[in-house]
Amino acid sequence: MVEQAKYEVVRNLGKVEIRSYPRMTIARVEGYGDGGFNLLFRYIAGKNRQSAKVSMTAPVVAERISMTAPVLSGADSLAFVLPEKYRLATAPQPLDDHVHIVEIPPRVVAALQFSGRWSTKIFAKKANELLKDLGEAGIKTSGSVFSMRYNGPFTPWFMRRNEVAIVVKSK
């Protein structure tokens, strides 16, 4: 069983969970969409300065990043959450300039879980459902909806755990 990012459910809104996540360290590739998976996989398989193998974790996080000043661009990103023992200072350093180690501060996230296949069409439908439910509950959000996928490609489609999520603004 792979290690999963830890979180605490602080509230349920029907099918939507409001979760508190602690600080976490991720390995992220921008501008490749799902194509970044191979770059990240090579990183955890030992293509890093320490030649260290890093355990696979879940979920794999994909998002569209809207950058703000001084960088004025957007990029598709794919990220692996590193095992809990790693921090920015202790994570193996990537050899590939496309792989970046980033620390995500503690945050509150709203997530809607669904099973089955993942596609852009399904993502858009579930993202709209998530935003509708949050809007009806009067919950303010920050940033864009992102996806979290928990299973490998060989998991039967009907057993896959997928989520759409968005950061919740603090009051």
VMD Tcl script that draws the C-alpha trace (Angstrom):
set ca {
  {0.00 0.00 0.00}
  {1.42 3.41 -0.91}
  {1.65 6.21 1.62}
  {-1.12 8.78 1.21}
  {-1.03 12.46 1.99}
  {-2.40 12.94 5.49}
  {-5.40 15.17 6.16}
  {-8.15 15.67 8.69}
  {-11.79 15.99 7.65}
  {-13.10 19.10 9.41}
  {-16.56 19.24 7.83}
  {-18.82 17.28 5.50}
  {-21.12 18.95 3.00}
  {-22.97 16.00 1.50}
  {-20.46 14.48 -0.94}
  {-17.89 17.24 -0.36}
  {-15.28 16.98 2.38}
  {-13.58 20.05 3.83}
  {-10.09 18.88 4.79}
  {-7.16 20.34 6.67}
  {-3.80 19.36 5.21}
  {-0.50 19.87 7.03}
  {2.56 21.26 5.29}
  {3.72 18.90 2.56}
  {6.61 18.64 0.16}
  {5.98 17.89 -3.49}
  {7.97 17.20 -6.63}
  {6.33 19.17 -9.45}
  {6.72 19.46 -13.22}
  {5.09 22.37 -15.03}
  {4.10 22.66 -18.66}
  {3.85 18.95 -19.49}
  {0.39 18.04 -18.18}
  {0.17 14.25 -17.79}
  {3.38 13.98 -19.82}
  {5.22 15.11 -16.69}
  {4.51 11.76 -15.06}
  {7.58 10.12 -16.63}
  {9.85 12.97 -15.48}
  {8.53 12.64 -11.93}
  {8.74 8.87 -12.00}
  {12.39 9.00 -13.07}
  {13.04 11.43 -10.19}
  {11.59 9.06 -7.55}
  {13.26 6.07 -9.24}
  {16.67 7.59 -8.47}
  {17.35 10.24 -11.12}
  {18.34 12.76 -8.48}
  {21.65 14.05 -7.08}
  {21.61 11.52 -4.24}
  {20.56 8.60 -6.51}
  {17.93 7.96 -3.83}
  {14.81 5.96 -4.53}
  {11.72 7.74 -3.16}
  {8.59 5.75 -2.33}
  {5.57 6.40 -4.52}
  {2.76 8.17 -2.69}
  {-0.80 9.16 -3.46}
  {-2.37 11.25 -4.73}
  {-0.81 12.46 -7.95}
  {-1.95 16.08 -8.21}
  {-2.67 17.81 -11.51}
  {-3.61 21.45 -11.84}
  {-3.60 24.49 -14.04}
  {-1.40 27.05 -12.30}
  {-2.17 30.71 -12.81}
  {1.04 32.47 -12.00}
  {1.15 35.98 -10.60}
  {3.74 38.73 -10.78}
  {6.63 38.66 -11.34}
  {5.92 35.58 -13.52}
  {2.94 36.27 -15.76}
  {2.06 32.93 -17.27}
  {0.13 29.77 -16.61}
  {1.15 26.17 -16.89}
  {-0.28 22.71 -16.48}
  {1.42 21.01 -13.59}
  {1.69 17.48 -12.32}
  {3.01 16.73 -8.84}
  {3.91 13.78 -6.65}
  {3.46 14.29 -2.92}
  {6.71 13.16 -1.32}
  {6.66 10.84 1.71}
  {6.03 12.67 4.97}
  {9.66 12.29 6.11}
  {10.86 14.71 3.39}
  {11.03 18.49 3.63}
  {12.45 21.02 1.21}
  {15.91 20.74 2.79}
  {15.96 16.93 2.93}
  {14.29 15.86 -0.33}
  {16.65 14.42 -2.95}
  {17.64 17.15 -5.39}
  {16.46 16.58 -8.97}
  {18.94 16.23 -11.81}
  {16.30 17.29 -14.35}
  {15.71 21.06 -14.39}
  {12.02 20.43 -15.14}
  {11.44 18.81 -11.74}
  {11.03 21.26 -8.86}
  {10.81 20.48 -5.15}
  {8.23 22.74 -3.53}
  {6.85 23.01 -0.02}
  {3.11 23.60 0.25}
  {2.06 25.37 3.46}
  {-0.78 23.98 5.59}
  {-4.10 24.60 3.90}
  {-7.78 23.80 3.94}
  {-9.14 22.10 0.83}
  {-12.63 21.10 -0.32}
  {-12.65 17.75 -2.14}
  {-15.24 15.77 -4.07}
  {-14.39 12.10 -4.53}
  {-15.52 9.96 -7.45}
  {-14.61 6.58 -8.90}
  {-14.05 5.46 -12.44}
  {-12.05 6.79 -15.31}
  {-10.52 10.26 -15.37}
  {-11.00 12.48 -18.39}
  {-11.09 16.20 -19.09}
  {-14.87 15.99 -19.59}
  {-15.44 14.17 -16.28}
  {-13.05 16.58 -14.52}
  {-15.05 19.59 -15.80}
  {-18.36 18.02 -14.72}
  {-17.10 17.14 -11.23}
  {-15.36 20.54 -10.84}
  {-18.66 22.29 -11.62}
  {-20.44 20.04 -9.11}
  {-17.85 20.87 -6.44}
  {-18.05 24.63 -7.06}
  {-21.87 24.53 -7.09}
  {-21.99 22.71 -3.74}
  {-19.48 25.12 -2.19}
  {-21.31 28.15 -3.55}
  {-24.62 26.90 -2.12}
  {-22.91 26.45 1.27}
  {-21.45 29.98 1.09}
  {-17.87 28.72 1.14}
  {-15.32 30.97 -0.57}
  {-12.47 29.42 -2.53}
  {-9.05 30.44 -3.75}
  {-7.27 29.44 -6.94}
  {-8.35 26.84 -9.45}
  {-9.86 23.40 -9.13}
  {-7.25 20.65 -9.32}
  {-7.42 16.88 -9.58}
  {-6.02 14.22 -7.27}
  {-5.65 10.67 -8.53}
  {-4.86 7.84 -6.14}
  {-4.40 4.72 -8.27}
  {-1.94 3.40 -10.78}
  {-2.81 2.73 -14.40}
  {-3.36 -0.98 -13.83}
  {-6.14 -0.48 -11.26}
  {-9.49 -1.46 -12.83}
  {-11.41 1.68 -13.75}
  {-14.31 0.90 -11.40}
  {-11.92 0.70 -8.41}
  {-10.11 3.98 -9.04}
  {-10.30 6.84 -6.57}
  {-10.26 10.30 -8.12}
  {-10.99 13.70 -6.62}
  {-11.49 17.26 -7.69}
  {-10.45 19.82 -5.08}
  {-9.94 23.51 -4.44}
  {-8.37 25.55 -1.66}
  {-10.90 27.07 0.74}
  {-10.36 30.66 1.87}
  {-9.96 31.16 5.58}
  {-12.41 33.57 7.16}
}
mol new
graphics top color blue
foreach p $ca { graphics top sphere $p radius 0.5 }
foreach p [lrange $ca 0 end-1] q [lrange $ca 1 end] { graphics top cylinder $p $q radius 0.2 }
display resetview
